[in-house]
Amino acid sequence: QEQLVESGGGLVQAGASLNLSCVADESILVLHAMGWFRQSPGKEREFVASISSTGDITEYEDSVKGRFTISRDNSRRMMFLRMNSLKPEDTAVYYCAATGRRLLSSPRQKDYEYWGQGTLVTVSA
């Protein structure tokens, strides 16, 4: 049973938008910081965006600033990533991550103990 499940990936053309979602299983009793990471073919997994438990603190990787927006709905145990103006270099498997440790927000993978299986985003030129 996956504790984090992503959805919303797909194939789009450059310039299009996509909305990714992540839902946390109720077996995760406490959710603090959550984040999105991505891994492109042949590259290491990298930080995309993170958000604090209250949603008032967000961080973004430089290449997505102004194009991507992270948000969350704690009542539904969900996190979202709105991706606008997609580029071919955004093509990757996108992973949802979460931590139950009291952490506001973090771009570091090692700070997250819960991970989803990923959803593929492909952006054609």
PLY file of the C-alpha trace (Angstrom):
ply
format ascii 1.0
element vertex 125
property float x
property float y
property float z
element edge 124
property int vertex1
property int vertex2
end_header
0.00 0.00 0.00
1.49 3.27 -1.13
1.42 5.99 1.46
1.71 8.79 -1.10
0.04 8.55 -4.47
0.62 11.01 -7.30
-1.63 11.63 -10.28
-2.07 14.09 -13.11
0.93 13.38 -15.29
0.67 13.04 -19.03
1.89 14.07 -22.46
1.51 17.73 -23.39
2.98 20.19 -25.84
5.37 22.93 -24.87
3.53 25.90 -23.43
0.72 23.82 -22.01
-0.27 23.38 -18.36
-0.72 20.39 -16.08
-1.93 19.92 -12.53
-0.29 17.25 -10.42
-1.91 15.92 -7.26
-0.62 13.91 -4.34
-2.77 12.27 -1.69
-1.40 10.98 1.59
-2.70 7.78 3.09
-4.25 8.02 6.55
-1.54 5.73 7.86
0.70 8.79 7.86
-0.50 10.25 11.13
1.26 13.59 10.95
2.13 15.64 7.88
4.46 18.57 8.08
6.55 19.70 5.12
5.71 18.27 1.71
7.52 18.60 -1.56
7.76 17.76 -5.24
10.88 16.33 -6.79
11.57 15.15 -10.33
13.93 12.87 -12.18
14.71 13.26 -15.86
16.18 10.44 -17.93
19.85 10.00 -17.15
19.80 12.54 -14.33
19.57 12.43 -10.58
16.36 13.27 -8.81
16.12 16.99 -8.08
14.09 19.40 -6.00
11.15 21.20 -7.61
9.11 22.81 -4.84
8.21 22.44 -1.18
5.56 23.74 1.16
5.12 24.05 4.91
2.27 22.42 6.81
0.26 25.64 6.88
1.10 26.51 3.30
2.55 29.90 4.15
6.13 28.96 3.34
7.02 27.75 -0.14
10.28 27.20 -1.94
10.98 26.66 -5.62
13.85 25.54 -7.76
15.03 28.47 -9.86
14.01 27.07 -13.23
10.36 26.68 -12.21
9.88 29.96 -10.34
7.04 31.94 -11.86
5.75 28.91 -13.79
4.93 26.34 -11.09
2.78 26.80 -8.00
2.70 24.42 -5.06
-0.29 24.25 -2.74
-1.95 21.88 -0.30
-5.32 21.05 1.20
-4.80 19.56 4.62
-8.47 18.67 5.05
-8.08 16.26 2.12
-4.48 15.34 2.91
-3.50 16.51 -0.54
-0.78 18.52 -2.21
-0.81 20.01 -5.69
1.58 21.33 -8.29
0.22 23.65 -10.92
2.63 23.70 -13.86
2.26 26.43 -16.47
4.30 27.23 -19.57
5.77 23.76 -19.64
9.03 23.23 -21.47
10.58 20.06 -22.91
13.20 20.23 -20.16
10.42 19.77 -17.60
10.00 16.21 -18.87
10.55 13.90 -15.90
8.97 11.58 -13.41
7.55 13.78 -10.67
7.58 12.49 -7.10
5.61 13.57 -4.09
7.41 13.59 -0.73
6.34 14.25 2.84
7.68 14.23 6.35
6.06 13.74 9.72
8.97 15.46 11.41
8.44 19.01 12.57
9.95 20.68 9.55
8.67 23.82 7.89
9.91 23.30 4.35
12.96 21.74 2.78
14.56 21.27 -0.64
16.61 18.31 0.66
15.52 14.80 -0.24
16.97 13.36 2.94
14.49 15.37 5.01
11.54 13.38 3.64
10.76 9.83 4.75
7.61 9.28 2.68
7.70 9.06 -1.11
5.28 8.26 -3.87
5.99 6.12 -6.91
5.93 9.05 -9.28
3.90 10.29 -12.21
5.39 10.85 -15.65
5.22 14.26 -17.29
6.31 14.43 -20.92
6.51 17.76 -22.72
6.97 17.68 -26.47
8.58 20.50 -28.41
0 1
1 2
2 3
3 4
4 5
5 6
6 7
7 8
8 9
9 10
10 11
11 12
12 13
13 14
14 15
15 16
16 17
17 18
18 19
19 20
20 21
21 22
22 23
23 24
24 25
25 26
26 27
27 28
28 29
29 30
30 31
31 32
32 33
33 34
34 35
35 36
36 37
37 38
38 39
39 40
40 41
41 42
42 43
43 44
44 45
45 46
46 47
47 48
48 49
49 50
50 51
51 52
52 53
53 54
54 55
55 56
56 57
57 58
58 59
59 60
60 61
61 62
62 63
63 64
64 65
65 66
66 67
67 68
68 69
69 70
70 71
71 72
72 73
73 74
74 75
75 76
76 77
77 78
78 79
79 80
80 81
81 82
82 83
83 84
84 85
85 86
86 87
87 88
88 89
89 90
90 91
91 92
92 93
93 94
94 95
95 96
96 97
97 98
98 99
99 100
100 101
101 102
102 103
103 104
104 105
105 106
106 107
107 108
108 109
109 110
110 111
111 112
112 113
113 114
114 115
115 116
116 117
117 118
118 119
119 120
120 121
121 122
122 123
123 124
